[in-house]
Amino acid sequence: MHEIEQAAAFLRGLSGKRVLIVTHKNADPDAVGCAYTVKKICDSLGVEAEVCLPDGPSKVSKNILKSLGVGWREEWREAQALVVCDTSNISMIGGYPDLIGGMPEVLVIDHHYPPGSLAERASVRLIAQEPASAVIAVLLAEKLGVKLDSVTATLALAGIIYDTRRFLYTSPNTFLASKLLLESGVDYITTLKMLEEKEDYSEIIARLKGVQRASIIDVCGYLVAVTESSAHEASVARALVSLGVDLAIVVGGHGVSRASVRVSERLLREGFDSSSLVADVARAIGGEAGGHPGASGYTRSIARREVKGFKNKTLRQLLLRAIDSLVEFCEEKA
C-alpha cells in the first residue's frame, strides 16, 4: 500500500488542528474499528480528534461500544480536517455531505471498490482492496509506531472479524494486522463473543419474505436470484446465498433506490467479482456503488414519487448485467 506513506504524512501534519473522524451511517464494527484506531493514532500524535458516527452505530456496534465503555457522537462538529472511514461514497455519510465540500483537508480510508465520489475530493486517499478497513488502519498505526491500547485493539479486531466473516475473506495483511492486535493482548474469544447478536424479528421477517418473493434463473449452471425487500437487503441476499444461490440481487430502500449483491463461495473461488457488476450499473443509470468481490452494494437518492419505478429499473439493470457477466464468465472458462 504505497498510499500509506501519504496518509501517515497527512496525519503528522494535522498538529494544532481540530480533526473530525467520520464513518458511514449505521456504522458497522469495521467502520467503528477503523475510526477509533485512527483516533488513537491522532491522540498519539498530539492531534485533537473526535469520532462522529452519523445516525449512530449499528446494533452490533452499539453492543460492542457499550461493553467496552466507549462513548460516541452522532452530530457533526466543526473541524479543520476530516478523516472518512470505511466509505468513499458521499451519500453514505448521513445528513452531512454538504458540509464536506468546504472541508480544506480530507483523508479517506476505505476498502470498498470502485472508489466513490468522495475519493476524488480527498486530499489524500488510502484505499486498498483489503477485506476490512480496520486492517488498513492497523497497518497505518504500525507504520507510525503507534501502540494501540486494549480497547482500541479490541474494536479493530472486532471490525476485522466482522467484515471478513470470521476470516472467510482474507489477505496476507489481514493476518498481519490480526497478529499485531493479538500480540497487543486482545482476547480473541472475548472479541468473538462481542459480535454475537440476537436476530431482530423484523430482519427474520424480511429474509423470509425476500426468499418467498425471489425469482430464480439458471445461467450456464449458476443460480441467480432476484428479489425486493423493504429493509435488510444485505441480510436477505446472504440468506439466499446460504440456501444455495450463486448470485443474489436484492433491491430495496426508502427514499433511495438501494441494492445488495452477494456471491457464493463457488463463484468467488472461480474469480467472479460483484463490485464490477454494481459499478457498471452506477455508470449506466447514475448513483454510487462499491464493495468487494463477494459483497457489494448500489445506492441512488431519488424523488419519492419515482422510487418504485427506479427500483424496478435498478433490478432490471442488475439482472441484465449479471446475466451478461456470467455468460462472459462461462465463455472465458470454456
ABEGO torsion letter per residue (X at the ends): XAAAAAAAAAAAAABGBBBBBBBBBGBBAAAAAAAAAAAAAAAAAGBBBBBBBBGEBBAAAAAAAAAAGBBBBABBBBBABBBBBGBABAAABEAAAAAAAABABBBBBBABOBBBAAAAABABBBBBBBABAAAAAAAAAAAAGBBBBAAAAAAAAAAAAAAAGGGABBBAAAAAAAAAAAAAGBBAAAAAAAABBBBBAAAAAAAAAAAAABBBBBBGGBBBBBBBBABGAAAAAAAAAAAGBABBBBBBEBGBBBBBBBBBAAAAAAGBBAAAAAAAAAAAAEEBBBEBAABBBBBBBBBAAAAAAAAAAAAAAAAAAAAAAAAAAAAAAX
